[in-house]
Amino acid sequence: MAVEERDSHTGYLTTGHEWNGIKELNTPVPRAVYFFLIIAFLFSVGYWILMPAWPLGVTYTKGLLGIDQRNIVADSLKQAATDRSVWTNKIQTESYAALLADPKMMAIVREVGRPLFGDNCAACHGRDAKGGPGFPNLTTSSWLWGGKPDDVFNTIRVGINAAHKDTHVSQMPAFGRDAMLPRGDVLKAATFVYSLSNPGAKNLDPAAVAAGKKVFADNCASCHGDNAKGNVELGAPDLTDKFWIYGGSLDAIDTTVWGGRQGHMPSWEGRLSELDRKILTLYLLDKRTEAP
């Protein structure tokens, strides 16, 4: 029969195990551990009684409190839909002018429109809506198909050169590539167009500008207008401002006249609801007012 050995320093019995001269003490479990175990047990019993807890085949114990997380989530979604309907109905029924003049509504438009624009439009026009090479800056007043609210909404709806039956259709001819104009006339036209948005440029030959004006009148004015201010009915841009989709340098304009351009924007009618398209329209109109 083993003889019990008690540690002289702590007074606890040893277990009889020893490793390299180190003996293991048979210390009792601290009372605090029992206390917390009892509390945890009582809490679990109380939770099982009060809350849904035990699965019973196709159902479960409901608990005395009758709490149902599914009903809580359903009620939250119903309340969120009710709260959303207040401002969505207002956006759907009120005019653009009234909405743009309402700070509270525009705060909602900015909050909802930002991710809407980011998910659907930013890939081409950029997160800041300022576009890039080949994609227009949407924060300016220079809109190819008109910048009025209804115009913007309709462009989002039908797209440009898209598959929609009512899509905007436009294409600038390749005057040089398709041999519509000789190389010299292409450069003259480009020089004249460049002078329109850079009237103070000193590197231009006045004779080339004058010759280009005639080439422009004979070949370009039918779309861009005699004053080169563009035509929103045709999607022809204003050539007298500083807003260029494909670049406003002389070389870039020459490339455009030579090879032509045909942009593309998808129709969003089948992808976004009418409400979402109106929110996007308001968001863009607001971005335009913020632009310097």
N, C-alpha and C positions, 0 to 999 in steps of 0.2 A: 504494500500500500504506500502510495507516494506521500511524502511528508510535505505539508504546506509550508511554503516559505514566504515570509513577510518582508517587504522592503523596509530597510531601517530608516530611510530618509522620508518616505511619504506615508508609510504605514499600510500601504496597499499590499494585498497578496500578489504573488507572481503567478503567471500561467504555467510555469514550468518550461517555457520555451526560451532558448538562449541562442544568440548569434554573435559569434566573435566576442564573447564575454559580456554582451549586452543582454540583459534579461527583460522580458516583456511583462509589464504590470497589468494586472486584471482590474483596471479602473472602472468604476460604475459609470453608467450613462448619466450625463448631467440632467438635473431635474427640469431645466429649461426646455430640453428636447422633448420630454414627455408632455410638458405644458403646451408647447406649440403643436405637437401631434394631436393632442386632445382638441385644441382649438380648430385645427384643420379638419378633424373628423366631424366635429359638431357643425362646422360651416358647410361641409359637403352634404351632410344629412339635411340641413336646412335648405340648401340650394336644390337638392333633389325634390324636396317637398314643395317649395315655392315656385320653382322655375321648370320650364320644359326640359326634360333631361333624359329619360330612358326610352329607347326605341321599343315598340311593341308590334313588330311585324310591319303592317302598312300604316301604323299610326305611332303615337308616342304619348308619354305622360304630359299633360298640359300644364301641371303645376297650379297651386292655389291662386297665384297672382294672375293667371290667365294671359301672360305675356306671349305674343306671337310676332317674331321678327319679320315674317313675311307680310303680315298686316301692317306693321310699322313702316316697312319699306314701301308697300303699296300706297299707304296714306301719304308718305313723304313725296312720292312721285305724283300723286294726285294734287297735292298742294303746290308742288313746283309747276305742274301744268296749269293750274289755276292762276298762279302768280305770273307765269309767262304769257298767258292769254291776255292779260291786262294790257301789256305793252305791244304784243304782236297784233292785237286787234287795232290798236291805235296806229301802228305803222301801216297796216293794210288799208285803213280807211281815210287817214288824213293826207293832205296834200304835201308835196315835197317842201313847199315854202313854209308851211306850218311846222313840219318836223324839223327842218333846218334851224328854225327860230326857237326851238324848244331845247334848252340846255340839258334837261333831264333825259329827254328822249335821245339826244345826240350822244350823251354819255353811254347809254345802253348800246346805241349803234356802234360806237367805237369799241366797246368791250366785245360785242358779238361779231362785229364785222372784221376785227383783226384776225382771229383764227380762220374765219370764213375766207378772207382774202389770202391768208397765208397758205391754206390747204389747196386752193383752187387757182390762184392767179399769180402768186409770188414766184413760181418757177420761171415765168417769162418776164414779168414786170418788176421783180425784185420785192423784197420785204417792205421797202420804203415806197414802193409804187413808182419809182423814178426811172424804171426801164433800163435799157442798155442797148448795145448794138443790135439793131433789127427789131427792137421792142420799144414802143412809145412810152414816154414819160406821162403818167396819168395825173400828175400833180400840177400840170400847167393848164392854160386855157386853150391850148392848141389841140383840138380833137378832130380827127379826120372825118367823122360822121356826125359831128355836132356835139356840143357840150351841154345842151339843155338836159334837165333830168330825164325827160321822156326819151331823148335821143340816146343817152347813156344806157338807160334801162333796155331800150330796144337793141342796141349793139350787143349787150351782154346776152340778150335772148337769142338773137339770130346768128351772131358771130360774123366773121369776115372771111369770104371765100371758103365757107364751111359747107357741111352737108345739108343744113337746114334749107327748106324750100324757099324761105324768104331772106336768106342770108345776104348781107352786103357783098357785092361783087366789084372788085376793082383790080386793075393790073396796069402797071406802067410799061409801055413797050420798050423793047431793047433796040433803041434807035441805031446803035452802032453794030451790035452783033448780028442783027437781022438785016443789015444793009439798007436801013431806011434813010440814013444820013451818012455822008462821007465823014471820015475821021476828023477832018478839020472843022466841020460844022458842029460835030458833037462837042469838041473842045470849046468852040465859040459859045454854044448854048450854055455849057457848064460855067464858063467865065461870066456870062451875063447873070446867071442865077446866083453865082457866088457874090457878085457885086450887090445884089438886092439885099442880102443880109449883112454885107460888109461894105457899106457905102464909102467908108473912109479908107479902104484898103489902097495902099500906094504901089502895090506890086502888079497892078492890073493895067493892061494896055487899053486906053480909051477906044482905040479903033476896034479891038477885039470885042470889047463890051458892046459897042454900037452894032457890030456885025452879029453878035450873039442875040441882041434884042430882036433883030429881024428873024433869025432862025427860031427864036422862042415864039414870036407872034405867029409864024407860019405852022409850027408843029406842036407847041405846048399850051398855048393860050386857050385852046378849046376845052381843056380840062382844068388848068390852073387859073384861068381867067386872064383878061388883058392886063390887070394890075398884079397878077401872080399871087393873089390873096387866097387862092384855092377855091374849092367847091365841095361843100359837105354832102351835096346830093350824089357826087361821084366818088367821094372819099379821097379827093385830090388835096394834098396838103398846102398850107400857106408857105410860100417860098421866101417870104420877106422877113420872117421872124428868126429867132435863134434856136428854135426847137427842131432838131433833125433826128430822124429815126435811124438813118444809116450813116450819119456823119455829115457835117457841114463844111468840111475842108474842100478846097478846089479838087483835090484828087478823089475824094469820096463822091462828090457830086458828079465828076466826070465818069467815075465807075458806074454810078446809078444811071446816068443818061445812056451810057454805052450798053450796059447789060440789062437794064430794066429792073423792076422790082414787083413782087407779088407777095404781100404778107398774108398771114393766116391766123385767124383766131377762132377757136371752136365755139359752137353754139352751146349755151348752158341751159337751154329751155328743158331739155330732157334729163339734165343732171342736177339742177338746183330748183327748188320750189320758187314760186312767184314771190313769196315772202323773202326768201334768201336773196333773190336777185334785187329786190327793192332795197334790202339792207346793204348789199354791195354798192348799189347806186348811191345811196346816201353816204356810205363810207368814203367813196371816191370823191363825191362832191365836197365832203368835209376836208379831205386831204388836199383838194385843189385850193380851198380857201386858206389852208395853212401854208401853202407853198409861198416862198418869197417872190 
